[in-house]
């Protein structure tokens, strides 16, 4: 791969989606390399993402654009431009936005959820802030939490998998670059007892959509998201998990 003058590259792979991060500042690259150490890739042939590079000439109109708090993302068909990125936390936010679009045709998506590995399969526990994702991760066996905040779900060779991500939450669980076949997705509800109630496809989709990370207003992206989420709602077991915020919730899942 040829590099732009004055740039250094950090190749990473999240959810088996390869990215080549091009930095013009070595210090930012080193901070990013530390944050994404578990996800560093061997090949620089991933989708190019250029960070804070000068623009000597006008760019084509972006296919998708996003901005927040002074940093921005512009997505073209063959590369992405990120500007105003002063630290690894801004980069982290923009990578989530980028992946929310680029994963759709794979197909896949990001979701507000904790992912726990058990018996060679993955269990995804979804919910907004305060629902209990960190509690689930905290009560998982040592090393079983792939992530406690943002999970990545993707279909590979016809089988849905949940992947570890570097996008952790308050428990700072996960950071494991691994994937496992998906056993089930659970919508968390705090309750005085543990009970996993199966959801019909329509109800599963209704519970899933508010938890998906999605930032685009383009109709083609919305249509793609609805198609992908409808497929997983029909193909993977979904449950509403009433749980008591302790490790005993696994008993309800095992039944």
C-alpha positions in Angstrom: 0.0 0.0 0.0 1.3 3.5 -0.8 1.2 6.0 2.0 0.5 9.7 1.7 3.6 11.8 2.4 4.2 12.4 6.1 1.8 9.7 7.3 2.2 6.6 9.4 -0.3 3.7 9.3 -1.9 1.7 12.1 -3.8 -1.4 10.7 -6.5 -2.7 12.9 -9.4 -5.2 12.5 -12.6 -5.0 14.5 -15.3 -7.7 13.9 -13.2 -9.0 11.0 -13.5 -5.6 9.3 -10.0 -4.3 8.5 -9.2 -0.6 8.7 -5.9 1.2 7.8 -5.7 4.3 10.0 -3.4 6.9 8.5 -1.9 9.4 11.0 -0.1 12.6 10.3 0.8 12.9 14.0 3.0 10.2 15.5 2.0 10.9 19.1 -1.7 10.3 18.2 -0.8 7.1 16.4 1.0 5.8 19.5 -1.9 6.5 21.8 -4.3 4.8 19.3 -1.9 1.9 19.0 -2.0 1.4 22.8 -5.8 1.6 22.9 -6.3 -0.8 20.0 -3.4 -3.1 20.8 -5.6 -6.3 20.9 -7.0 -5.4 17.5 -3.9 -4.5 15.6 -3.8 -6.2 12.2 -0.9 -7.7 10.2 -2.0 -6.2 6.8 -2.2 -2.5 5.9 -4.8 -3.3 3.1 -7.8 -2.4 5.1 -10.3 0.4 4.4 -8.3 3.6 4.5 -9.1 6.2 7.2 -7.1 9.4 7.0 -6.8 11.5 10.2 -6.3 15.2 10.2 -4.5 15.4 6.9 -4.2 18.6 5.0 -6.6 19.0 2.0 -4.7 20.7 -0.9 -7.7 20.2 -3.2 -11.5 20.0 -2.9 -12.9 16.5 -2.1 -15.8 14.9 -3.9 -19.1 15.2 -2.1 -19.1 12.7 0.8 -21.5 9.7 0.7 -22.0 10.2 4.4 -20.9 12.9 6.9 -21.0 13.2 10.7 -19.7 15.8 13.1 -19.8 16.3 16.8 -17.9 18.4 19.4 -15.4 19.8 16.8 -14.4 16.5 15.1 -15.9 15.1 11.9 -16.1 12.2 9.6 -16.6 12.2 5.8 -17.1 8.9 4.1 -16.2 8.3 0.4 -16.7 5.1 -1.5 -13.0 4.1 -1.1 -11.8 5.9 2.0 -12.8 8.0 5.0 -11.5 11.4 6.2 -11.5 12.3 9.9 -10.8 15.8 11.0 -10.4 17.6 14.3 -9.3 14.4 16.1 -7.2 15.6 19.0 -7.1 12.3 21.0 -7.9 8.6 21.0 -11.4 9.2 22.5 -12.5 11.3 19.5 -11.1 8.7 17.2 -13.0 6.0 19.1 -16.3 7.8 18.6 -15.7 8.3 14.9 -14.7 4.6 14.4 -18.1 3.6 15.9 -19.9 5.9 13.5 -17.8 4.6 10.6 -18.4 1.0 11.4 -22.2 1.6 11.9 -22.3 2.3 8.1 -19.6 0.1 6.7 -20.8 -3.1 8.5 -24.3 -3.0 7.0 -23.6 -4.8 3.7 -21.5 -7.5 5.5 -24.1 -7.8 7.1 -23.6 -6.6 10.6 -24.1 -3.7 13.1 -23.0 -2.3 16.4 -25.3 -2.5 19.4 -25.5 -1.2 23.0 -24.9 -4.5 24.6 -22.6 -6.6 26.8 -21.3 -9.8 25.2 -20.5 -12.8 27.4 -18.8 -16.1 26.2 -20.1 -19.3 27.6 -19.6 -22.9 26.5 -18.1 -21.9 23.1 -21.0 -19.5 22.2 -21.8 -15.9 22.8 -24.7 -14.3 24.6 -25.6 -10.6 23.9 -27.3 -8.6 26.6 -28.7 -5.4 25.2 -30.0 -2.2 26.9 -29.5 1.5 27.2 -27.5 3.1 30.0 -28.6 1.8 33.4 -30.2 -1.4 32.0 -27.6 -3.7 33.6 -25.0 -4.3 30.9 -22.1 -3.6 33.3 -23.8 -5.7 36.0 -23.9 -8.7 33.6 -20.2 -8.2 32.6 -19.2 -7.8 36.3 -20.9 -11.0 37.2 -19.5 -13.0 34.3 -16.7 -15.5 34.9 -13.2 -14.1 34.6 -12.3 -13.5 31.0 -15.8 -14.3 29.7 -16.8 -10.7 29.0 -16.0 -9.8 25.4 -17.4 -6.3 25.9 -19.6 -4.5 28.5 -20.9 -1.6 26.4 -20.8 -1.8 22.6 -21.0 -5.2 20.9 -20.6 -6.1 17.2 -22.8 -8.6 15.6 -22.1 -10.0 12.1 -23.1 -12.9 9.9 -20.2 -15.0 8.7 -20.7 -17.9 6.3 -24.4 -17.9 7.2 -23.9 -18.0 10.9 -24.4 -15.0 13.2 -21.4 -14.2 15.5 -20.9 -11.7 18.3 -17.4 -10.1 18.3 -15.4 -8.5 21.0 -14.7 -4.8 20.5 -12.4 -2.1 21.9 -15.4 0.0 22.8 -15.8 -0.6 26.5 -18.0 1.1 29.1 -17.7 1.9 32.8 -16.7 -1.7 33.8 -13.9 -1.5 31.1 -14.6 -5.2 30.3 -13.6 -6.9 27.1 -11.0 -5.7 24.7 -10.8 -9.3 23.4 -10.4 -9.7 19.6 -12.4 -12.8 19.2 -15.8 -14.0 18.0 -18.2 -16.8 18.8 -21.4 -18.1 17.3 -24.4 -16.3 18.7 -26.6 -18.3 21.1 -29.1 -15.6 21.9 -29.8 -11.9 22.4 -31.5 -10.7 25.6 -33.3 -7.5 26.3 -32.5 -6.6 29.9 -35.2 -5.8 32.4 -34.5 -5.4 36.1 -36.9 -7.5 38.2 -37.3 -9.3 41.6 -36.8 -12.7 40.0 -35.0 -14.2 37.0 -37.0 -15.2 33.9 -36.1 -15.4 30.2 -39.2 -14.9 28.0 -38.9 -15.8 24.3 -39.8 -13.0 21.9 -41.6 -13.4 18.6 -39.8 -12.0 15.6 -41.8 -8.7 15.5 -41.3 -8.1 19.2 -37.6 -9.0 18.9 -37.1 -6.4 16.2 -39.0 -3.8 18.3 -36.7 -4.4 21.2 -33.5 -4.5 19.0 -33.8 -1.4 16.9 -33.6 1.2 19.8 -30.3 -0.4 20.9 -28.6 -0.4 17.5 -25.9 2.3 17.0 -27.0 4.2 13.9 -26.2 7.8 12.8 -27.2 8.0 9.2 -30.2 9.8 7.8 -29.8 8.3 4.3 -32.7 6.2 3.2 -30.5 3.5 1.7 -28.8 3.1 5.0 -32.1 3.0 6.9 -33.4 0.3 4.5 -30.2 -1.7 4.9 -30.4 -1.6 8.6 -34.0 -2.7 8.7 -33.2 -5.6 6.3 -30.2 -6.7 8.5 -32.1 -6.4 11.8 -35.1 -8.2 10.4 -32.9 -11.1 9.3 -31.3 -11.5 12.7 -34.6 -11.2 14.5 -35.9 -14.1 12.5 -32.8 -16.2 12.7 -31.5 -15.9 16.2 -33.3 -16.6 19.5 -34.4 -13.4 21.3 -35.5 -13.1 24.9 -36.7 -10.5 27.4 -34.5 -11.2 30.4 -36.0 -10.2 33.7 -33.1 -10.4 36.1 -32.1 -9.6 39.7 -28.7 -8.0 38.9 -26.6 -10.9 40.2 -25.0 -14.0 38.7 -28.1 -16.1 39.3 -29.5 -14.9 36.0 -27.6 -17.6 34.2 -30.1 -20.1 35.8 -32.9 -18.6 33.8 -30.9 -18.7 30.6 -30.0 -22.4 31.1 -33.6 -23.5 31.5 
